[in-house]
Amino acid sequence: MRGITGFVAGIAGLLSIAPPVATEWLLPAVAITFVWTGLFAWIAWRWGLAVWLVTGEILLTTVLCLLQDRLVAAELLAGGASWIAGVVTMTIVVVSLAWPPLAAVLGGLVVAVAHLVGAQAAGVADGGYTAAGINIVQIGATAVLATLLRSAARAADKQLSQLRDFEQRATIEQERRTDERLQNSRMHGSFLATLMVIGAGGIRATSPMLRETAAAQLLELERIAQTTEPRTAFVALDQRVHEVAARAGLKVKEHLSPCAVPWFVADAFTEAVAEALANVLRHARTESAEVSLTTDDGQVRIEIVDHGTGFDRASVPDHRYGIRISIIERLEAVGGTADVTSDSQGTRVDLRWSP
């Protein structure tokens, strides 16, 4: 707006040459106005209304006001419609937008006084008081308007800040609940399944296999409790899977491609792999299994395959959580998928996750 006003005012000045205006005064004044207008607009657009920039605006306008008797025809001064009057108005607006109310009023008064002094020096019939009164009204109105705008902006910033705080708290709470559900999923997996089988009388006496299973599950509970990895950390999934396979109690043939995933995704994969291998040990009547880890097309995929007796998923009792919670729901909780297929030739567990 300041740029448009400056150029229009300069052109109006050139078109209103009349005695006592002399071209040797007007042409340099208009040229300086054009140059300053372009510079002002470019600097304000790039870096904002700096203090020194607004101060320069006040000084230039003040000089133009004091030279009115050489730059503006008398009949235009009397009517308050000179090109300098337009520059004065825009300067008052710029100062009010850039500076605090008190400083803006003082800066506007400097320009208004200079305008009045210049008009009196030019011999305006009313002494320049009409234009001075208009300038005073403009100073007050723009100061009030700028104050209201700043107040509204502060209120909007406060509301936005509160909204961001609320969203942040909601996100934290959502993540907490997700972590809680994931933890519950872990706890309701093979650990509780073992306890429920014992409680239901499914195992009437201790055995080496029961003791080994309980010891392994106790170690897993301790590992979960001691997990301190930050949520944003990436871990080597291939290493984690290798560690799980090493303590599975089976001969596991591994085909593991290097792969790093977020720690909670790694937890879901390794816990599902551990449950799948535990099922092989308990039910498949085989001593071997194969585990492969691939990362084709950006998708992380783990397959656990055995060539044991297989089983019928429809015949699995509802109280058995090994497949439904310990494998499928664990992967779904982190945005992945799990598919379990089985027949007389063996069982295949297919785990997938995409970033």
SVG drawing of the C-alpha trace seen along z (x, -y; Angstrom):
<svg xmlns="http://www.w3.org/2000/svg" viewBox="-13 -34 35 119">
<polyline fill="none" stroke="black" stroke-width="0.4" points="0.0,0.0 2.8,-2.4 4.4,-1.7 1.3,-2.3 0.6,-5.6 4.1,-6.8 4.1,-6.3 0.6,-7.7 1.6,-10.8 4.7,-11.4 2.8,-11.2 0.2,-13.6 3.0,-16.0 4.3,-15.9 0.9,-16.6 0.1,-19.5 3.0,-21.8 1.8,-25.4 3.3,-28.6 5.0,-29.0 6.2,-25.4 9.5,-25.2 10.7,-22.2 14.2,-22.5 12.6,-21.7 9.8,-19.4 11.7,-17.0 14.4,-16.1 11.7,-15.7 9.6,-13.4 12.6,-11.4 13.7,-10.9 10.1,-10.0 10.1,-7.3 13.4,-5.9 12.5,-5.8 9.1,-4.3 10.7,-1.4 13.3,-0.8 10.8,-1.0 8.5,1.5 11.3,4.0 12.8,3.8 9.4,4.0 8.5,7.0 11.7,8.9 12.4,8.0 9.4,6.1 9.0,2.6 12.3,2.1 12.7,-0.9 15.3,-2.6 13.1,-2.1 10.1,-3.8 12.3,-6.5 13.5,-7.2 9.9,-7.4 9.2,-10.0 12.2,-12.1 11.5,-12.1 7.8,-13.1 8.8,-15.8 11.2,-17.3 8.5,-17.2 6.1,-18.9 8.5,-21.7 9.1,-22.4 5.4,-22.6 5.7,-26.2 8.1,-25.1 6.5,-21.7 2.7,-22.3 0.5,-24.9 -1.3,-27.3 -4.8,-26.3 -4.1,-22.6 -2.7,-23.5 -5.8,-25.4 -8.0,-22.4 -5.8,-19.9 -5.6,-17.7 -1.9,-18.0 0.2,-15.0 2.2,-15.6 -1.0,-15.3 -1.4,-11.7 2.2,-10.9 1.5,-12.3 -1.6,-10.1 0.2,-6.9 3.2,-7.7 0.8,-8.1 -0.7,-4.6 2.8,-3.0 4.0,-4.4 0.9,-3.2 1.3,0.3 5.0,0.5 5.4,-1.1 3.7,-0.8 0.8,-3.3 2.7,-6.0 5.7,-6.0 3.3,-5.9 1.4,-8.9 4.6,-10.8 5.9,-9.9 2.6,-11.0 2.6,-14.3 6.1,-15.0 4.8,-14.7 1.5,-16.6 3.5,-19.5 5.8,-19.6 2.8,-19.6 1.3,-22.5 4.5,-24.5 5.0,-24.0 1.5,-25.0 1.9,-28.3 5.1,-29.0 3.3,-28.6 0.7,-31.1 -2.4,-28.9 -5.5,-30.9 -6.7,-28.9 -3.1,-28.6 -3.1,-24.9 -5.2,-24.1 -7.9,-22.2 -5.3,-19.8 -3.7,-19.6 -7.1,-18.7 -7.5,-15.9 -4.0,-14.6 -4.7,-14.6 -7.9,-12.6 -6.0,-10.2 -3.3,-9.7 -5.8,-8.9 -7.9,-6.6 -5.0,-4.6 -3.5,-4.3 -6.8,-2.9 -7.2,-0.6 -3.6,0.7 -4.1,1.3 -7.3,3.3 -5.5,5.3 -2.6,6.2 -5.0,7.1 -7.0,9.4 -3.7,10.9 -2.6,11.6 -5.9,13.2 -5.7,15.3 -2.1,16.4 -3.2,17.3 -6.1,19.4 -3.8,21.1 -1.2,21.8 -3.9,23.3 -5.1,25.4 -1.6,26.6 -1.2,27.5 -4.5,29.4 -3.5,31.3 -0.1,32.1 -1.7,33.4 -4.2,35.4 -1.4,36.9 0.5,37.8 -2.5,39.4 -3.3,41.3 0.3,42.6 0.1,43.5 -3.1,45.5 -1.5,47.2 1.5,48.2 -0.8,49.5 -2.8,51.5 0.4,52.9 1.7,53.8 -1.6,55.5 -1.4,57.4 2.1,58.6 0.9,59.7 -2.2,61.5 -0.1,63.5 1.7,66.7 2.4,65.7 -1.2,65.7 -2.0,68.6 0.4,70.8 -1.1,69.7 -4.7,70.3 -3.8,73.8 -2.4,74.6 -5.3,73.1 -7.8,74.9 -6.2,78.2 -4.7,78.7 -1.3,79.6 -1.6,81.8 2.1,82.2 5.3,80.4 7.6,81.4 10.9,80.3 9.1,78.6 6.8,76.7 9.8,75.5 11.7,74.4 8.7,72.6 8.0,70.8 11.7,69.8 11.8,68.4 8.6,66.4 9.9,65.0 13.0,63.8 10.8,62.2 8.7,60.4 11.9,59.1 13.1,57.9 9.8,56.0 10.0,54.4 13.6,53.2 12.9,51.8 14.2,48.2 14.6,47.4 13.2,44.1 10.1,44.2 12.0,42.7 15.0,45.1 15.7,47.5 17.1,51.0 18.5,53.8 15.6,56.2 17.8,58.9 19.9,59.0 16.8,59.2 15.3,62.0 18.6,63.9 18.6,63.6 15.0,64.9 15.9,67.9 19.0,68.7 16.9,69.3 14.0,71.0 15.1,74.5 14.9,75.5 17.3,75.9 16.4,72.7 17.7,72.0 18.1,68.3 17.9,66.1 18.1,62.6 18.7,59.4 20.0,56.4 17.1,54.2 16.5,51.4 13.0,50.5 11.5,48.4 11.9,50.2 8.2,50.8 7.9,52.4 11.0,54.5 9.3,55.6 6.1,56.6 8.1,58.7 10.4,60.4 7.6,61.2 5.5,62.7 8.5,64.7 9.1,65.9 5.5,67.1 5.6,68.7 8.7,70.7 7.3,71.6 4.3,73.0 6.5,75.1 8.4,76.4 5.1,77.2 2.8,78.5 4.5,79.2 6.4,82.4 9.5,81.2 12.8,80.0 13.5,77.5 12.1,74.4 13.1,71.7 13.1,67.9 13.6,65.4 13.7,61.6 13.4,59.6 12.9,55.9 11.6,56.0 10.0,52.8 10.4,51.1 8.2,53.7 9.6,55.6 8.6,59.2 9.4,62.1 8.3,65.7 8.5,68.6 8.1,72.0 8.1,75.5 7.4,78.9 5.6,80.4 2.2,81.9 0.2,78.6 -3.1,77.9 -6.6,76.7 -7.1,73.1 -10.9,73.6 -10.3,76.2 -8.2,73.8 -10.1,73.1 -11.0,69.4 -8.9,69.3 -5.8,70.0 -4.1,66.6 -1.0,67.7 -2.0,66.9 -4.8,64.3 -3.1,62.0 0.5,62.9 1.0,62.9 -1.8,61.2 -2.8,58.4 0.8,57.6 1.5,56.8 -1.8,55.0 -1.0,52.8 2.0,51.3 0.3,51.1 1.4,54.4 -0.3,57.6 0.1,61.3 -1.2,64.3 -1.0,67.9 -1.6,70.8 -1.3,74.5 -2.0,77.9 -0.6,81.4 2.7,80.3 3.4,77.8 2.7,74.2 3.7,70.8 3.5,67.5 3.8,64.4 4.5,61.1 4.6,57.8 5.0,54.1 5.5,51.1 6.9,47.7"/>
</svg>
